């Protein structure tokens, strides 16, 4: 890939490619280990199909796990954008980790239990 084809780092961070890349590097060692086992057992014909199925399942599992983590991170970032730093009712300090989330866009103050909604 040339410098023109490489996505910018900001784009890679937004899509989660930087977090995904180390996980996808696991496929090579799985394939090589599988080939070694197939060579030792001399079980090439159905064995190679099973090995490819295992690699496919590993990739699907990695992608599903990572997409879930990226989605959670995006939700936390969206929540942090609209959450005020102080409660409008009691003035207590608020953070994404300390409020009681009642929905994707609503939360309750941990001190006075006031309902917090995004400002539109």
N, CA and C atoms as a LAMMPS dump frame, in Angstrom:
ITEM: TIMESTEP
0
ITEM: NUMBER OF ATOMS
360
ITEM: BOX BOUNDS ff ff ff
-5.0000000000000000e+02 5.0000000000000000e+02
-5.0000000000000000e+02 5.0000000000000000e+02
-5.0000000000000000e+02 5.0000000000000000e+02
ITEM: ATOMS id mol type element x y z
1 1 1 N 0.835 -1.182 0
2 1 2 C 0 0 0
3 1 3 C 0.88 1.246 0
4 2 1 N 0.576 2.168 -0.838
5 2 2 C 1.333 3.404 -0.889
6 2 3 C 0.784 4.379 0.143
7 3 1 N 1.477 5.495 0.3
8 3 2 C 1.043 6.505 1.261
9 3 3 C -0.312 7.084 0.865
10 4 1 N -0.602 7.128 -0.437
11 4 2 C -1.886 7.658 -0.89
12 4 3 C -3.029 6.706 -0.574
13 5 1 N -2.769 5.388 -0.548
14 5 2 C -3.808 4.404 -0.295
15 5 3 C -4.034 4.158 1.184
16 6 1 N -3.085 4.509 2.021
17 6 2 C -3.208 4.286 3.448
18 6 3 C -4.225 5.259 4.027
19 7 1 N -5.223 4.75 4.791
20 7 2 C -6.212 5.665 5.359
21 7 3 C -5.577 6.546 6.428
22 8 1 N -6.07 7.767 6.581
23 8 2 C -5.531 8.632 7.613
24 8 3 C -5.744 8.015 8.992
25 9 1 N -4.896 8.39 9.953
26 9 2 C -4.995 7.806 11.29
27 9 3 C -6.323 8.13 11.955
28 10 1 N -6.878 9.32 11.693
29 10 2 C -8.159 9.67 12.287
30 10 3 C -9.252 8.722 11.802
31 11 1 N -9.237 8.406 10.5
32 11 2 C -10.225 7.5 9.947
33 11 3 C -10.044 6.099 10.526
34 12 1 N -8.813 5.671 10.674
35 12 2 C -8.547 4.35 11.244
36 12 3 C -9.034 4.278 12.683
37 13 1 N -8.883 5.358 13.429
38 13 2 C -9.361 5.371 14.812
39 13 3 C -10.878 5.327 14.861
40 14 1 N -11.543 6.054 13.954
41 14 2 C -13.003 6.082 13.951
42 14 3 C -13.581 4.722 13.602
43 15 1 N -12.972 4.016 12.682
44 15 2 C -13.498 2.723 12.267
45 15 3 C -12.995 1.584 13.154
46 16 1 N -12.036 1.84 14.005
47 16 2 C -11.543 0.82 14.913
48 16 3 C -10.51 -0.099 14.295
49 17 1 N -9.957 0.265 13.144
50 17 2 C -8.98 -0.597 12.487
51 17 3 C -7.723 -0.774 13.329
52 18 1 N -7.319 0.256 14.048
53 18 2 C -6.113 0.14 14.858
54 18 3 C -6.296 -0.876 15.974
55 19 1 N -7.498 -0.954 16.541
56 19 2 C -7.766 -1.921 17.596
57 19 3 C -7.921 -3.327 17.035
58 20 1 N -8.378 -3.439 15.805
59 20 2 C -8.648 -4.729 15.192
60 20 3 C -7.398 -5.406 14.653
61 21 1 N -6.43 -4.639 14.21
62 21 2 C -5.258 -5.187 13.539
63 21 3 C -4.493 -6.229 14.364
64 22 1 N -4.198 -6.003 15.639
65 22 2 C -3.478 -7.048 16.384
66 22 3 C -4.261 -8.358 16.487
67 23 1 N -5.578 -8.274 16.576
68 23 2 C -6.391 -9.482 16.669
69 23 3 C -6.366 -10.267 15.366
70 24 1 N -6.343 -9.578 14.235
71 24 2 C -6.344 -10.283 12.958
72 24 3 C -5.007 -10.959 12.683
73 25 1 N -3.987 -10.562 13.379
74 25 2 C -2.67 -11.197 13.206
75 25 3 C -2.618 -12.589 13.827
76 26 1 N -3.646 -12.982 14.53
77 26 2 C -3.708 -14.302 15.153
78 26 3 C -3.946 -15.384 14.104
79 27 1 N -4.54 -15.01 12.978
80 27 2 C -4.884 -15.997 11.961
81 27 3 C -3.658 -16.697 11.373
82 28 1 N -2.583 -15.979 11.185
83 28 2 C -1.364 -16.581 10.633
84 28 3 C -0.83 -17.706 11.499
85 29 1 N -0.613 -17.449 12.794
86 29 2 C -0.141 -18.539 13.658
87 29 3 C -1.116 -19.71 13.746
88 30 1 N -2.426 -19.443 13.729
89 30 2 C -3.399 -20.541 13.754
90 30 3 C -3.23 -21.404 12.5
91 31 1 N -3.075 -20.749 11.35
92 31 2 C -2.917 -21.48 10.09
93 31 3 C -1.639 -22.311 10.093
94 32 1 N -0.536 -21.717 10.53
95 32 2 C 0.738 -22.449 10.544
96 32 3 C 0.706 -23.613 11.529
97 33 1 N 0.114 -23.398 12.684
98 33 2 C 0.005 -24.482 13.654
99 33 3 C -0.875 -25.596 13.098
100 34 1 N -1.962 -25.213 12.447
101 34 2 C -2.839 -26.21 11.837
102 34 3 C -2.135 -27.006 10.749
103 35 1 N -1.353 -26.314 9.919
104 35 2 C -0.589 -27.028 8.885
105 35 3 C 0.413 -27.995 9.499
106 36 1 N 1.045 -27.582 10.585
107 36 2 C 1.995 -28.48 11.252
108 36 3 C 1.285 -29.721 11.783
109 37 1 N 0.118 -29.53 12.387
110 37 2 C -0.642 -30.673 12.905
111 37 3 C -1.077 -31.586 11.763
112 38 1 N -1.537 -30.993 10.66
113 38 2 C -1.941 -31.8 9.513
114 38 3 C -0.761 -32.576 8.933
115 39 1 N 0.419 -31.979 8.912
116 39 2 C 1.601 -32.666 8.388
117 39 3 C 2.007 -33.819 9.302
118 40 1 N 1.936 -33.598 10.606
119 40 2 C 2.311 -34.657 11.555
120 40 3 C 1.34 -35.832 11.463
121 41 1 N 0.049 -35.522 11.382
122 41 2 C -0.96 -36.579 11.335
123 41 3 C -1.167 -37.14 9.929
124 42 1 N -0.591 -36.476 8.918
125 42 2 C -0.771 -36.848 7.515
126 42 3 C -2.256 -36.99 7.178
127 43 1 N -2.989 -35.925 7.514
128 43 2 C -4.44 -35.902 7.356
129 43 3 C -4.811 -34.689 6.512
130 44 1 N -4.287 -34.638 5.288
131 44 2 C -4.391 -33.433 4.473
132 44 3 C -5.778 -33.15 3.948
133 45 1 N -6.428 -34.164 3.325
134 45 2 C -7.637 -33.817 2.586
135 45 3 C -8.765 -33.279 3.46
136 46 1 N -9.366 -33.983 4.355
137 46 2 C -10.443 -33.314 5.086
138 46 3 C -9.892 -32.329 6.117
139 47 1 N -8.652 -32.526 6.503
140 47 2 C -8.051 -31.675 7.526
141 47 3 C -7.919 -30.226 7.101
142 48 1 N -7.564 -29.993 5.84
143 48 2 C -7.4 -28.617 5.367
144 48 3 C -8.733 -27.888 5.37
145 49 1 N -9.827 -28.589 5.067
146 49 2 C -11.149 -27.963 5.113
147 49 3 C -11.535 -27.592 6.543
148 50 1 N -11.23 -28.474 7.46
149 50 2 C -11.521 -28.194 8.875
150 50 3 C -10.672 -27.022 9.364
151 51 1 N -9.425 -26.988 8.955
152 51 2 C -8.545 -25.873 9.338
153 51 3 C -9.077 -24.547 8.81
154 52 1 N -9.519 -24.519 7.563
155 52 2 C -10.077 -23.291 6.999
156 52 3 C -11.36 -22.885 7.724
157 53 1 N -12.162 -23.849 8.13
158 53 2 C -13.375 -23.545 8.889
159 53 3 C -13.024 -22.951 10.252
160 54 1 N -12.006 -23.491 10.899
161 54 2 C -11.576 -22.966 12.202
162 54 3 C -11.078 -21.532 12.055
163 55 1 N -10.313 -21.264 11.014
164 55 2 C -9.808 -19.901 10.787
165 55 3 C -10.968 -18.947 10.508
166 56 1 N -11.945 -19.382 9.713
167 56 2 C -13.115 -18.553 9.43
168 56 3 C -13.912 -18.249 10.686
169 57 1 N -14.105 -19.253 11.539
170 57 2 C -14.824 -19.043 12.8
171 57 3 C -14.049 -18.111 13.729
172 58 1 N -12.735 -18.252 13.747
173 58 2 C -11.915 -17.366 14.588
174 58 3 C -12.036 -15.924 14.104
175 59 1 N -11.998 -15.72 12.792
176 59 2 C -12.128 -14.368 12.25
177 59 3 C -13.507 -13.794 12.56
178 60 1 N -14.553 -14.586 12.405
179 60 2 C -15.903 -14.104 12.701
180 60 3 C -16.036 -13.743 14.176
181 61 1 N -15.48 -14.56 15.044
182 61 2 C -15.532 -14.262 16.482
183 61 3 C -14.775 -12.994 16.827
184 62 1 N -13.615 -12.824 16.226
185 62 2 C -12.807 -11.627 16.482
186 62 3 C -13.539 -10.38 16.004
187 63 1 N -14.12 -10.426 14.814
188 63 2 C -14.844 -9.272 14.274
189 63 3 C -16.068 -8.939 15.114
190 64 1 N -16.781 -9.951 15.55
191 64 2 C -17.972 -9.7 16.379
192 64 3 C -17.589 -9.098 17.724
193 65 1 N -16.581 -9.669 18.362
194 65 2 C -16.136 -9.141 19.658
195 65 3 C -15.659 -7.697 19.518
196 66 1 N -14.874 -7.435 18.5
197 66 2 C -14.305 -6.101 18.327
198 66 3 C -15.372 -5.084 17.937
199 67 1 N -16.338 -5.46 17.103
200 67 2 C -17.394 -4.512 16.73
201 67 3 C -18.244 -4.157 17.935
202 68 1 N -18.435 -5.108 18.842
203 68 2 C -19.176 -4.835 20.078
204 68 3 C -18.409 -3.835 20.949
205 69 1 N -17.122 -4.02 21.061
206 69 2 C -16.295 -3.098 21.848
207 69 3 C -16.275 -1.701 21.236
208 70 1 N -16.185 -1.613 19.918
209 70 2 C -16.183 -0.315 19.24
210 70 3 C -17.526 0.386 19.442
211 71 1 N -18.619 -0.379 19.374
212 71 2 C -19.945 0.199 19.579
213 71 3 C -20.085 0.746 21.001
214 72 1 N -19.604 -0.001 21.993
215 72 2 C -19.653 0.473 23.377
216 72 3 C -18.844 1.764 23.54
217 73 1 N -17.707 1.826 22.897
218 73 2 C -16.859 3.016 22.982
219 73 3 C -17.547 4.224 22.353
220 74 1 N -18.222 4.024 21.208
221 74 2 C -18.928 5.113 20.55
222 74 3 C -20.099 5.608 21.395
223 75 1 N -20.815 4.695 22.051
224 75 2 C -21.92 5.091 22.922
225 75 3 C -21.401 5.927 24.081
226 76 1 N -20.293 5.506 24.679
227 76 2 C -19.71 6.265 25.794
228 76 3 C -19.266 7.655 25.339
229 77 1 N -18.711 7.751 24.132
230 77 2 C -18.292 9.06 23.619
231 77 3 C -19.487 9.967 23.372
232 78 1 N -20.583 9.405 22.802
233 78 2 C -21.791 10.201 22.57
234 78 3 C -22.395 10.667 23.881
235 79 1 N -22.392 9.79 24.879
236 79 2 C -22.941 10.164 26.183
237 79 3 C -22.118 11.282 26.817
238 80 1 N -20.804 11.194 26.681
239 80 2 C -19.931 12.205 27.291
240 80 3 C -20.11 13.568 26.633
241 81 1 N -20.521 13.596 25.37
242 81 2 C -20.687 14.862 24.652
243 81 3 C -21.794 15.724 25.25
244 82 1 N -22.918 15.124 25.617
245 82 2 C -24.04 15.923 26.083
246 82 3 C -24.162 16.004 27.6
247 83 1 N -23.479 15.134 28.316
248 83 2 C -23.589 15.121 29.777
249 83 3 C -22.92 16.358 30.381
250 84 1 N -23.658 17.151 31.177
251 84 2 C -23.029 18.322 31.805
252 84 3 C -22.031 17.884 32.872
253 85 1 N -21.092 18.747 33.18
254 85 2 C -20.098 18.405 34.202
255 85 3 C -20.661 18.533 35.601
256 86 1 N -21.698 19.383 35.761
257 86 2 C -22.362 19.559 37.06
258 86 3 C -23.858 19.341 36.895
259 87 1 N -24.483 18.78 37.922
260 87 2 C -25.928 18.549 37.902
261 87 3 C -26.651 19.896 37.948
262 88 1 N -27.623 20.13 37.076
263 88 2 C -28.35 21.396 37.096
264 88 3 C -29.219 21.557 38.347
265 89 1 N -29.566 20.456 39.017
266 89 2 C -30.421 20.544 40.201
267 89 3 C -29.63 20.756 41.485
268 90 1 N -28.628 19.897 41.722
269 90 2 C -27.906 19.969 43.001
270 90 3 C -26.488 20.506 42.866
271 91 1 N -25.946 20.578 41.656
272 91 2 C -24.589 21.078 41.462
273 91 3 C -23.507 20.043 41.696
274 92 1 N -23.894 18.785 41.857
275 92 2 C -22.912 17.724 42.08
276 92 3 C -22.14 17.402 40.812
277 93 1 N -20.891 16.941 40.938
278 93 2 C -20.086 16.61 39.757
279 93 3 C -20.618 15.348 39.073
280 94 1 N -20.654 15.388 37.752
281 94 2 C -21.162 14.253 36.975
282 94 3 C -20.096 13.755 36.02
283 95 1 N -20.097 12.468 35.801
284 95 2 C -19.25 11.861 34.773
285 95 3 C -20.002 10.677 34.191
286 96 1 N -19.536 10.2 33.07
287 96 2 C -20.2 9.086 32.398
288 96 3 C -20.241 7.86 33.305
289 97 1 N -19.217 7.673 34.112
290 97 2 C -19.135 6.493 34.964
291 97 3 C -19.99 6.602 36.224
292 98 1 N -20.26 7.822 36.705
293 98 2 C -20.951 7.958 37.985
294 98 3 C -22.46 8.097 37.88
295 99 1 N -22.986 8.567 36.755
296 99 2 C -24.435 8.731 36.648
297 99 3 C -25.107 7.381 36.453
298 100 1 N -26.387 7.312 36.784
299 100 2 C -27.181 6.099 36.589
300 100 3 C -27.905 6.218 35.258
301 101 1 N -27.477 5.46 34.256
302 101 2 C -28.05 5.554 32.921
303 101 3 C -29.386 4.828 32.902
304 102 1 N -30.443 5.545 32.518
305 102 2 C -31.781 4.962 32.425
306 102 3 C -32.17 4.668 30.983
307 103 1 N -31.426 5.147 30.04
308 103 2 C -31.662 4.92 28.62
309 103 3 C -30.426 5.342 27.857
310 104 1 N -30.502 5.28 26.533
311 104 2 C -29.328 5.657 25.749
312 104 3 C -29.058 7.153 25.808
313 105 1 N -30.105 7.97 26.04
314 105 2 C -29.937 9.422 26.106
315 105 3 C -30.492 10.031 27.382
316 106 1 N -30.731 9.24 28.396
317 106 2 C -31.226 9.779 29.668
318 106 3 C -30.44 9.158 30.817
319 107 1 N -30.256 9.95 31.847
320 107 2 C -29.52 9.49 33.022
321 107 3 C -30.093 10.167 34.264
322 108 1 N -29.784 9.61 35.425
323 108 2 C -30.192 10.19 36.701
324 108 3 C -28.957 10.607 37.478
325 109 1 N -29.057 11.748 38.145
326 109 2 C -27.963 12.225 38.992
327 109 3 C -27.774 11.246 40.142
328 110 1 N -26.546 10.858 40.467
329 110 2 C -26.335 9.906 41.56
330 110 3 C -26.595 10.516 42.944
331 111 1 N -26.663 11.838 43.027
332 111 2 C -26.836 12.502 44.322
333 111 3 C -28.3 12.836 44.596
334 112 1 N -28.94 13.548 43.678
335 112 2 C -30.312 14.005 43.92
336 112 3 C -31.338 13.25 43.077
337 113 1 N -30.915 12.315 42.283
338 113 2 C -31.765 11.49 41.422
339 113 3 C -32.539 12.303 40.384
340 114 1 N -32.082 13.505 40.045
341 114 2 C -32.732 14.312 39.022
342 114 3 C -32.49 13.683 37.659
343 115 1 N -33.509 13.743 36.781
344 115 2 C -33.405 13.176 35.46
345 115 3 C -32.645 14.142 34.552
346 116 1 N -31.605 13.653 33.908
347 116 2 C -30.779 14.46 33.001
348 116 3 C -31.076 14.049 31.572
349 117 1 N -31.346 15.009 30.728
350 117 2 C -31.623 14.745 29.317
351 117 3 C -30.699 15.602 28.472
352 118 1 N -30.434 15.171 27.235
353 118 2 C -29.573 15.983 26.377
354 118 3 C -30.269 17.297 26.012
355 119 1 N -29.48 18.338 25.896
356 119 2 C -29.995 19.636 25.491
357 119 3 C -30.112 19.64 23.978
358 120 1 N -31.278 19.982 23.466
359 120 2 C -31.47 19.989 22.016
360 120 3 C -31.378 21.379 21.453
